Amino acid sequence: MSINQTYEIQALSDKVGHFIRIRSLNKAKHFAVYRTFTKRFPDGTEVNAEIKEDIKDILVKSIQKKGITEGFILKFDENDKYSDFVDEKISPEKIRHISGKNEKSFTSTGAKLSSHWPIFYKLNETGFGSIIRATLTLHQVCSSRCQFCSTINRNKKDSTSFEETKEFIEKLYFDQAEYNKKHFSKYNEKYKELTGSDIRLRGLILSGGGQPNLWPHFEKLVEWLSNLDIDIGLITNGFPKNIDDKIYDKFKWIRLSITPEDASPHYVDKKFNLQRIPQNIIHNKNTFFGLSYVYGPWTNEDILKRLSSSIDEWKLDYIRMLTDCNLTRSEQLKSHNVLAEKLYNLSLIDKDGNNKGKIFHQLKFHGTQEEAEELWNDGKCFLQTYNLFWDTTGHETNGKSFCYPCDSVTVLAEENTKQQSKRGFDGNVWGTVTNDKVELLFKEKWKKFFDPRKHCSACLFMKNNKTVKNLANTSLDKLNQIKIDKDLEHINFP
């Protein structure tokens, strides 16, 4: 069976048990196996349960109706019978959560943007952007099969070369610095006074779409990058044995994504905490090392306890926990509420939602159409003035691929239009410039490539957009009075 000619659904079984197999119908045919689903009861409580024979057909119908994310949430009455009821919506304010130092340091909440305020002063007076942060996918190969994958509709042959990547970075690093010194010296000097750097690329993340350390030129690129004055971050699902572990010493920070335990080939006995972690990462005091975990039907109390135990074993700086961003806003908030209560019951956060240790809950959720209309009155995304995400989708066919204002356009679940997340990049919808013309993002005035009110009303970065808008509309006198929070880490990844 298929959903809108995009996915194939199969209800199957093997020696382990019953499962639902979802396969993308694009030419790469990536797939994920689901062995669990969520049971929701009228009082709002949820139980993550194994898929059994009697529930498979119900799940298939639910997936056809609600899609491959929300279709795995089924409602049951007080007697544990499959039912249907209208559950109450939850507002963000009702969720047990306080945004602390860790969330502000190790995620992109907008809190670090004021540390770069001269570029928004420049934006206000000249209309020109300044790309200080970038994320690259490099290729589309990944060894994991995560149920929440945001790019399951990718083509594994879409990859960039070392030379293309080097040229891309050189434009943002060298050419942008020279351009700002020549054409915007007033703002460049102000930025240099504040940060010690010209206006140029400050932070670069090697991330997924594919797993970055499976890219054939990974070590060569990182060695070259290490000779630049730039902070490098890595987001990966694991550490392949064919890579020299010493290369990881070059990174400012490394974030390991903990996948559902049956989705990764790196997990011995399907236990995330038994995977290989390079010892130099664990013991390197100059590299921040953290985990990211997405809560969903695959989560049980044992996993949460083992996550907590891994902090000391792996000498972690943090563990970020969040919910599946493929959910629509209302479902996402319900999931956040359940996660917060589980963390509270395990004494990992206090009654107000403050993290009590190194585990923190990132309350990340979609925006609304009303927020979009108010925020983007000119129909231009504010993220694209300082940030870009280069994804290689389409590179095999076109020899080039698009940049995007952020990495989360693939999970935009538009509640107002009932649009499911696309789980893949589409340059014709959200693209800005192609990689061979990235200099246009700082050599041409900020312009509208697409209207976020029409295509991004479910934006996950409303706070960041609002912060940029506010900074760009603040007088120089008030900007000069900004007190930079010295306790925040990773300010070059705002």
C-alpha positions in Angstrom: 0.0 0.0 0.0 1.2 3.5 -0.6 0.6 7.0 0.7 0.2 9.6 -2.0 2.7 7.7 -4.1 5.5 8.7 -1.7 5.8 5.8 0.7 5.1 2.1 0.7 3.6 0.6 3.8 4.1 -3.1 4.6 2.7 -5.0 7.7 5.2 -7.8 8.2 6.7 -10.2 10.8 9.9 -12.0 11.5 11.5 -14.1 14.3 11.7 -10.9 16.4 8.0 -10.1 16.1 5.6 -8.0 14.1 6.5 -4.7 12.5 5.5 -2.0 10.0 8.0 -1.3 7.2 7.9 2.2 5.6 9.8 2.6 2.4 10.3 5.8 0.4 9.3 5.4 -3.2 12.0 7.7 -4.6 14.8 5.9 -6.5 17.0 5.3 -3.5 14.1 3.5 -1.7 15.4 4.2 1.9 13.2 2.5 4.5 12.6 2.3 8.3 11.2 -0.5 10.4 8.7 0.3 13.2 8.3 -2.3 15.9 6.6 0.0 18.5 3.7 2.6 18.6 2.2 5.0 21.1 -1.0 4.3 23.0 -2.7 7.5 24.3 -5.4 7.5 26.9 -8.1 10.0 27.7 -6.2 11.5 30.7 -3.2 12.3 28.4 -0.9 9.6 29.6 0.9 7.6 27.0 2.4 4.1 26.8 4.9 3.0 24.2 4.0 -0.6 23.2 5.2 -3.3 20.8 3.2 -3.9 17.6 1.2 -7.1 17.9 -0.8 -9.0 15.3 -4.1 -7.5 16.4 -3.0 -4.0 15.9 -1.2 -4.1 12.6 -4.2 -3.4 10.4 -5.3 -0.6 12.6 -1.9 1.0 12.4 -1.8 0.7 8.6 -5.2 2.5 8.3 -4.0 5.1 10.8 -0.8 5.7 8.8 -2.7 6.1 5.6 -4.9 8.7 7.3 -2.4 10.6 9.4 1.0 9.9 7.8 4.1 8.0 8.8 4.7 10.0 12.0 1.3 10.7 13.7 -0.1 7.5 12.2 1.8 5.6 14.9 -0.1 7.3 17.7 -3.3 5.4 18.6 -6.0 6.3 21.1 -7.3 3.8 23.7 -10.1 4.1 26.3 -9.8 3.5 30.1 -10.3 -0.2 29.5 -7.4 -0.4 27.1 -9.6 -0.8 24.0 -8.9 1.0 20.7 -11.1 4.1 20.7 -11.3 7.6 19.4 -11.8 10.8 21.3 -10.9 14.4 21.1 -8.0 15.1 23.3 -7.2 18.5 24.7 -4.6 20.7 23.2 -1.6 21.7 25.3 0.0 25.2 25.4 3.8 25.5 25.6 3.4 27.3 29.0 1.8 24.2 30.5 4.8 22.1 29.9 7.3 21.6 32.7 10.3 23.4 31.2 12.8 26.2 31.9 15.4 27.1 29.3 18.7 27.0 31.0 22.4 27.6 30.1 22.8 24.2 28.5 19.8 24.6 26.1 21.0 28.1 25.2 24.6 27.0 24.7 24.2 23.7 22.9 21.1 24.4 20.7 20.1 27.3 18.5 17.5 29.3 20.5 18.5 32.8 19.4 20.2 33.5 22.8 23.7 33.7 21.2 22.7 36.1 18.4 23.3 39.2 20.5 27.0 38.2 20.6 27.1 39.2 16.9 25.0 42.3 16.9 27.1 44.4 14.5 26.0 42.3 11.6 22.4 43.1 12.3 23.3 46.8 12.7 24.8 46.4 9.2 21.7 44.6 8.0 19.5 47.4 9.2 21.5 50.2 7.6 22.6 48.6 4.4 20.3 45.6 3.7 23.2 43.2 3.3 23.5 39.9 5.2 26.6 38.3 6.8 26.9 34.6 6.8 28.7 33.7 10.0 27.4 30.2 10.4 27.0 27.3 8.0 26.1 23.6 8.0 27.1 21.2 5.2 25.7 17.7 4.5 28.5 16.7 2.0 26.7 13.6 0.9 23.5 11.6 1.5 24.9 8.3 2.8 23.9 7.1 6.2 24.3 3.7 7.9 21.2 4.1 10.2 17.5 3.6 9.5 15.9 5.9 12.0 12.1 6.0 12.2 12.2 9.8 12.6 14.6 10.4 9.8 14.1 13.9 8.3 15.7 13.0 4.9 14.4 9.5 4.2 13.5 10.8 0.7 17.1 11.4 -0.2 19.3 10.0 -3.0 22.5 8.4 -1.8 24.3 9.4 -5.0 24.0 13.1 -4.3 27.5 14.0 -3.1 29.9 16.9 -3.4 33.6 16.8 -4.2 36.4 18.0 -1.9 37.3 20.8 -4.4 33.7 22.1 -4.5 33.4 22.0 -0.8 36.7 23.9 -0.3 35.7 26.5 -2.8 32.4 27.0 -1.1 34.0 27.5 2.3 36.8 29.8 0.9 34.1 32.2 -0.5 32.4 32.4 2.9 35.7 32.7 4.8 38.2 34.6 2.8 36.1 36.4 0.1 33.5 37.5 2.6 36.1 38.9 5.0 37.7 40.9 2.2 34.4 42.1 0.9 33.3 43.4 4.3 36.7 45.1 4.9 36.4 46.9 1.5 32.7 47.7 1.3 31.5 47.7 4.9 34.5 48.8 7.0 32.3 50.7 9.5 30.5 47.5 10.5 33.5 45.3 10.0 35.5 47.3 12.5 32.6 47.3 15.0 32.3 43.5 14.7 36.1 43.1 15.0 36.1 45.2 18.2 33.4 43.0 19.7 34.6 39.5 18.5 38.2 39.9 17.3 37.3 38.7 13.8 36.3 40.2 10.5 32.8 39.6 9.4 33.1 36.1 7.8 32.2 32.5 8.5 32.8 31.8 12.2 31.3 28.4 12.8 30.9 25.4 10.4 29.0 22.2 11.1 29.5 18.9 9.3 26.1 17.2 9.6 23.7 14.7 8.2 21.4 14.2 5.4 24.1 11.6 5.2 26.6 10.7 7.9 29.5 13.1 7.5 32.3 10.8 8.6 31.3 8.3 5.9 32.1 10.9 3.1 35.3 9.8 1.4 37.0 13.2 1.8 36.1 13.7 5.4 39.6 13.5 7.0 41.1 15.6 4.2 38.5 18.4 4.6 38.8 18.5 8.4 42.6 18.7 8.2 42.3 21.6 5.8 39.7 23.3 8.0 41.9 23.0 11.0 44.3 25.5 9.5 41.6 28.2 9.4 40.5 30.3 12.4 37.1 28.7 12.4 35.1 26.6 15.0 34.1 23.2 13.6 31.2 21.1 14.8 30.3 17.5 14.0 26.9 15.8 14.1 27.1 12.1 13.5 25.3 8.8 14.2 28.5 6.9 15.0 32.3 6.5 14.5 33.4 4.3 11.6 36.5 2.2 12.4 38.2 3.1 9.1 38.5 6.8 10.2 41.7 7.8 12.1 40.3 8.8 15.5 42.8 11.6 15.9 40.8 13.6 13.3 38.2 14.2 16.0 40.6 16.3 18.0 40.1 19.0 15.4 36.5 19.7 16.4 35.2 22.4 18.8 32.3 20.1 19.6 30.9 16.7 18.6 27.3 15.7 19.0 26.4 12.0 18.7 22.8 11.3 17.7 21.4 8.3 19.6 19.1 6.5 17.2 16.4 4.0 18.1 18.4 1.0 19.1 17.2 -1.3 16.3 18.1 1.3 13.7 21.8 1.5 14.0 24.5 -1.0 12.9 27.0 0.6 15.4 25.2 -0.7 18.4 26.5 -4.0 19.9 23.6 -6.2 20.9 21.3 -3.3 19.9 22.4 -1.2 23.0 23.5 2.4 22.2 25.8 2.4 25.2 27.8 -0.5 23.9 28.9 1.3 20.7 32.5 2.2 20.0 33.4 5.7 21.2 37.0 6.9 20.4 38.9 7.3 23.6 40.4 10.6 22.5 36.9 12.1 22.3 36.0 11.0 25.8 39.2 12.3 27.3 39.8 15.5 25.2 39.0 18.5 27.4 39.2 20.8 24.5 36.3 19.2 22.6 32.7 19.4 23.9 31.1 16.0 23.6 27.3 15.6 23.9 24.4 13.4 22.9 21.1 14.1 21.1 18.1 11.8 21.7 14.7 12.0 20.0 11.9 10.7 22.2 9.3 8.6 20.5 7.5 5.2 20.6 10.9 3.4 20.6 11.7 5.0 24.0 11.4 3.1 27.3 12.5 3.8 30.9 15.6 1.5 30.5 16.9 3.7 27.6 16.4 6.9 29.6 18.3 5.4 32.6 21.2 4.2 30.4 21.3 7.7 28.8 21.7 9.1 32.3 24.4 6.6 33.2 26.4 7.3 30.0 27.2 10.9 31.3 29.9 9.7 33.6 31.1 6.7 31.5 31.7 8.9 28.4 32.5 12.1 30.3 29.7 13.9 28.5 29.1 17.7 28.6 25.4 17.3 28.0 22.5 15.2 26.7 19.9 17.0 24.6 16.4 15.5 24.6 13.6 16.5 22.3 10.6 15.1 20.4 10.1 14.1 16.8 10.0 17.3 14.7 7.9 15.5 12.0 4.9 15.8 14.3 2.6 18.7 13.9 2.6 21.4 16.6 -0.2 20.0 18.7 1.1 16.5 18.7 4.6 17.7 19.3 3.5 19.6 22.4 1.7 16.6 23.7 4.9 14.6 23.2 7.0 17.3 24.9 4.6 17.2 27.9 5.0 13.4 28.2 8.7 13.6 27.9 8.9 16.4 30.6 6.9 14.3 33.0 9.1 11.2 32.4 12.2 13.3 33.0 10.7 14.7 36.2 9.6 11.3 37.5 13.2 10.1 36.9 14.5 13.1 38.9 16.4 14.4 35.9 14.6 17.8 36.0 13.0 19.6 38.9 9.3 20.5 39.4 9.7 23.7 37.3 11.6 22.0 34.5 15.1 23.1 35.3 17.7 20.4 34.4 19.3 19.0 37.6 22.4 17.7 35.8 23.7 17.5 32.3 20.5 16.2 30.7 18.3 19.0 29.4 15.0 19.1 27.6 14.9 21.2 24.4 11.3 22.5 24.0 11.4 22.9 20.3 8.0 23.1 18.4 6.4 24.4 15.3 5.1 27.9 14.9 1.6 29.0 13.7 0.2 30.8 10.7 -0.7 33.8 13.0 2.9 34.0 14.2 4.2 33.8 10.6 2.0 36.6 9.4 3.1 38.9 12.3 6.8 38.0 12.0 7.4 38.1 8.3 5.5 41.2 7.3 7.9 41.6 4.3 7.8 37.9 3.4 11.5 37.4 3.9 13.2 34.9 6.2 15.5 36.4 8.8 17.7 33.3 9.2 19.1 33.6 5.7 20.8 36.9 6.7 23.4 35.1 8.9 22.9 31.3 8.5 22.8 28.7 5.7 22.4 25.0 5.3 23.9 23.5 2.1 22.3 20.2 1.3 23.5 18.1 -1.7 20.0 17.0 -2.9 20.0 17.1 -6.7 23.8 17.3 -7.0 24.1 14.1 -9.0 21.7 15.4 -11.7 22.6 19.1 -11.8 26.2 19.2 -10.7 25.2 21.7 -8.0 22.7 21.9 -5.2 20.8 24.5 -3.1 21.5 26.3 0.1 18.6 26.8 2.6 18.1 29.2 5.5 18.0 26.3 7.9 18.1 22.5 8.2 14.5 22.0 9.4 12.5 22.7 6.2 12.2 19.0 5.7 10.2 18.5 8.9 7.7 21.4 8.4 4.4 19.8 9.3 1.8 22.5 8.5 -1.1 22.0 10.8 -3.2 24.7 9.2 -3.0 22.9 5.8 -2.6 19.4 7.1 0.6 19.1 5.1 2.9 16.3 6.3 6.7 16.9 6.6 8.4 16.2 3.2 11.4 14.5 4.8 13.5 15.7 2.0 14.9 19.0 0.6 13.3 20.8 -2.3 15.3 23.7 -3.7 12.3 24.9 -5.7 10.3 25.5 -2.5 12.8 26.6 0.1 16.1 27.1 -1.7 18.1 30.3 -1.8 21.2 30.2 -4.0 23.1 27.2 -5.4 26.4 26.3 -3.9 28.4 27.7 -6.8 26.8 31.2 -6.2 27.0 31.3 -2.4 28.8 34.7 -2.5 25.5 36.3 -3.6 24.2 35.9 0.0 26.7 38.6 1.1 27.4 40.5 -2.1 23.7 41.2 -2.9 21.1 42.7 -0.7 18.8 40.5 1.4 15.9 39.5 -0.8 13.0 37.2 -0.9 13.7 33.8 -2.4 10.4 32.4 -1.1 7.7 33.6 1.2 8.0 31.9 4.6 4.4 32.9 5.4 3.3 30.5 2.6 5.9 27.8 3.0 7.2 28.0 6.6 4.3 28.8 8.9 5.3 25.8 11.0 8.9 27.2 11.4 10.9 25.7 14.3 13.0 28.8 14.6 10.5 31.5 15.3 12.5 32.7 18.3 15.7 33.1 16.2 13.8 35.0 13.5 12.2 37.3 16.1 15.6 37.9 17.7 17.2 39.0 14.4 14.2 41.2 13.6 14.5 42.9 17.0 18.3 43.3 16.8 18.0 44.8 13.3 15.4 47.3 14.6 17.4 48.4 17.6 19.3 51.7 17.8 23.1 51.8 17.9 23.0 53.3 21.4 21.0 50.4 22.7 23.0 47.8 20.8 26.2 49.2 22.4 24.6 48.6 25.8 24.1 44.9 25.2 25.8 42.8 27.8 27.2 39.6 26.3 26.5 36.5 28.4 30.0 35.1 29.0 28.6 31.9 30.4 27.2 30.7 27.1 29.2 28.2 25.0 29.5 27.9 21.2 28.7 31.6 20.5 30.0 31.0 16.9 27.0 28.6 16.3 24.1 31.0 17.0 
